[in-house]
Every structure is written in structure tokens, then in C-alpha cells.
């Protein structure tokens, strides 16, 4: 038996930094959306837990012992009291440290994958997800949601017109440390998040200062015909545009500079 899961790319349609929490993390308000494409995981029954990887960004992954996928698997096995193992394979199609879920999406996909493989209560996955990272609960759901607290307190939301929207993701092939970007926050609360279309990404100015290519990508996306909404996701450096039609998006894909990573996809 082989189980398979997609780890959908995560987008922050808006991200407002509101302050600091008592544990040192930043208090945020965000709206998550997820793509139909992402990394891919598979697993087969085994006596022990193991992880192999392939794909265009395999070389950028941390060592297996430090990979969040194995950490998620071990946490789920302990929580559920499972004595089984699994041979997990990760096909890494998304760039690492790029603001679109990365390790969090992979960890969440591993939780879903092993819940199915081991035939255990999904409540165990929900219980261990927050301890793996602030984005993991949202990535476990992988549906449009509002995130508060550190982003780990989520509630599903209905975003009319979002499902099926053509999207183009672009990364200038520069990694950005989430911790470093958050550390650059100036401590100013610029107000709550209401309508995501009227919102902002408070991390974008910091990322632009650290990686000027972010501004170049945003400017490029903004002038593409049919791009109705353009923003940076998470702590960057991936930026995205939502298009009026598949045709407009696909036309833009043909013009993306060769040195940039790109993903033509849809929102779930």
C-alpha cells in the first residue's frame, strides 16, 4: 500500500503584524489561501521511519534528521501510540525558505499522509500540528482560513471568487530567513486586518530592503495584463499575482525572466 499527498503551496493574501506575544513570537493577523500545486509526498509501510527526497530543490533541504517531515512523523507516532514505521519520499518542487509554506506544508502533508497510512484518528494530527510551527495548523487544513495569534489560531473563512482563481507565483531564487525578516519589524502596529484585498503585508518592506529583487518581481507582476491582485507571500521572497483568466496568466508565464522560478497554478 502506497499513500500519497500533495503539500499545497501556501499564500498569505494579507499579513498584518500587530505586536509581540508573551512567548516572543509575533502576533499577526493573516488570511491564508492554498494552491492546487506544491510538493508531493508518498509513504509505504515500514518497520522504521525514514525519509528520502528528490526534485529540483532537493539539494536545499536540511539533513533528514533536521527535516520537519520526519519531526512531524515522529511526533504523530508518539501522540497516537503507533509502533509502525513508514518509508516517506518527498518530491521537493517548491523553493526552500520562500514564504509559501515550505517545511510547514510538507510537515502538514506528512501528518495527513501518515494518518491515512496508519489508520489513526485525525485528531492526533491536529493536536501535534501547533508544536511543529506556526503555519502548520493552517497547512494541515490547506483551505482558505484566517490566522491569528502567531498565525496558528485559525478559523476557516469563505472567500467568494477565490476558488479556482488563476495564480502565478514567482521567486527570484533568493532564500529569506523568516526569523530575520520578522526581526526587522519596526514595532509599529499599523492596524487590524479587515478585507484582505484592502490589507497589506507588513513584512514586504523589510523583505524588499533585504532582497531588492523582491521589488523587481512585484513591479514586473504589477504590469502584466490581467493581473488583478499582486502581493508578496509570507516573509518572502515569493510574490504572486491573481489573474482574470488562465489565458492572461499563461501569457505572463511566457514572459517570466528565465532566471526566476515560476509556478502557474490555481487557488483551491
N, C-alpha and C positions, 0 to 999 in steps of 0.2 A: 504494500500500500504506500503510495506517494501522495503527500498532501502538498498543495500549492497555495501561495498567497501573493497578492500584489501589495507593495508598500507605497501607496499613492503619494506623489509629491504634494506637500503642504504649502498653501499660500496664506499669508496674512493680508486680508483685504484692507485692514487698517490696524494700527498698533499704537496705543497711547500709553506712555509711561506716566504713572500717577504718583509714584513715591517709592519708599523702601518698606519692606516687610521686616518683622522682628527677627527673622532668620537670616537677614542680609540680602535676600533676593529682592528684585524689583517688583513692585506692584504694577500690573498692567491691565489694560482693557483691550481686547483684540477680537476680531472676527476671523475665524478660520474658514477656509474653503479648501477642497481637495480635488486633485486632478484624476483623470481616468488612467493615467500612466505613472510609472515610478519604477522603483527597484522590484526585483522578483525574488521570492524565497520558495524553496521546496524542502521537504524533510521526509525521511524514511525511518521506520523503527530501527533502533539500535540499542546495544547494551549500555553505551555511554553517550554523553553529549559531545558533539564535535561540530566544527564549522569549517567549511571550505568556501572559496569565493572565486568569482570570475567577473568579466565585464570590463568596460572601458575605464572605470575608476577603481578597479581592484587594488592597484598599487598604492592608492592613497588611504586605504583602510588601515586602522590600527591593528596591531597584532591580535590574533584570535582571542587570547586571554583578556585583552582590554576591550574587545568589541562588545557593544551594547546588546547585540543579538544573543550572545552566549550568556551575558549577565541576566537578560530577561528570561532566557530558558531556565537558568539555574534558580532564579527567584520563583518562577512559576512552579517548578518541580518541588521546591521546598514548601511553598504555600499549599499546594494540592496534595502533598504527601505521596507523590508519584515515585516509583522506583524504576521507571523506564528511562531510556535514553532516546536520542534522536540524532541522525546524521543530517545536519542542516546545510543547505547550499544557498549562498546569497549571490545573485547576479546584480552587480553594482552598476546601474545605468545612470544614476544621478550623481552630480559632483558632490564632493565632501565639503563640509563647513560652508554651505552656500545659502542658508536661510530658507530652505524648502523641506525641512524635516530631517533628512539625512538619517543619522543614527536613531533618532526618535521614531521615525516612520518604520525603520527596519525592526526596531525592538517591538513596536506595537504589532507589526505583521507577524513577528515570531510568536507573540502571545496568542494571536488568533490561530496561527498555524498549529501550534502545539496543543491548544485547547481542542482542536479538531482531531489531531493525531492521537492524543491520549484519551480523548472522550471524557473530558472533565468539565465541571461546572464553569461557565464563562465568568462567574462572579470572582473566581480566583484571579483571572487576568485583570479585571477591574481593580482588584484590591492591591495588586503589586505595581500597576502602571505608574501611580504618582511617585513612587520611590525611585523610578528609573530616570525621571527627567520631567521638566515642567510641560513639555509638549506631548509627552507620551499618552496621557489620557485623551487628548483631542485626536491624536493619530490612531489610537485604538478604535475610536468611533469612526473616523475618516468620513464624516459628513459635516455639512456646514454647522458651525457652532460658535457661540460667544464664549470667550475665555476671560476669567477674572482671577484675582489673587495673583499668583505668579504665571497665570495662564493655564493652571492645572485645575481650576474650578470652572467646569464647563456646563453649558446648557445648550441643547440643540435649538437651532433657530431656522425659520423658514425665510429664505432669501429669494423672493419672486424673480424669475427671469435668469437666475444663475445657473441652474442645472442645464448642462449641455452647451454652455457658452464656449465659443472657440477661444483658446488661450495660447499665447506664445510666451515661453519662458526663455530668458537669455542670461547667461552668466559669462563675465569677461575672463573666466578661468583664473580667478584670483580667490583664494580662500580668505575668509574673515572669521576671527575668533568671536563667538557670541559674548564671552566674558569680557573681552577687550572693548567691544562696541558698547555694551551696557555700562562699562566703567567710564566711558566718555560722556554719559548723560550729565547734563549741567544741573540737575536737581530741581528744575523748574517744571511745575505741573501746569501744562497748557490747556487743561480742561478735559471733561469726560468725553467718551465716545458715544455718539448717537447713531445717526445714519452713516454707515461705513463709506458711502460714496462722498460724504462731506467730511470724512475724517482725514487722518494723516498717518504717517509712520514716523514717530518721534526719533527712531534710530537712523533714519535716512541721512540727515545732515552729518551725523557722526561717521557713518559708513562712507559718505562722499569724501569727507576730509581724509579718511584713512586710505581709501582706494578711489582716486579720481575717475577711474574707468566707470564707476557706478553712474556718475553724472552723464558720461558719454552714452551709456546704454539707455538711460532714461530719456535723454534727448532724442536719440535715434528712434526709440519706440513711439515717442510722442508725435512724430511727424509722419508715421506710417498711415496711409489711408485706411479708414475703418477701425482704427484703434480708439475705442471709446473710453477706456479707463487704463491708466498706466501708473504703476507703483513699484517700489522695492518690497520684497517679501522678507519678513523677519529681520534679522540682523545683517542681511545681505550676504554676498553681493548679487544674488539673483534678482532680476527685475522681471516684470511681466506686464503684458497688455491683454485686455479682453477685447475681442473684435466683434464687429457687427455680423460677420459671416465667415464661414470656412474659407470662401474664396479670397476674401481680403487678408485673412491670416496667412493662407498658403502663399499668396503673392508676396507678403512681407518676408516669409521664410526664405524665399529665393534671393532676397536682398541682404540677408544677415551676413556680416563680415565673416570670413572663413575662420578667423582665429577665435571667435566666440562660440561657446556651447549653446545649443538651442534645443528646445523641445516644443513641438507643435502638438497640442492636446486639447481636451475639453474639460470643463468642470463637471464634477459628479452631481 
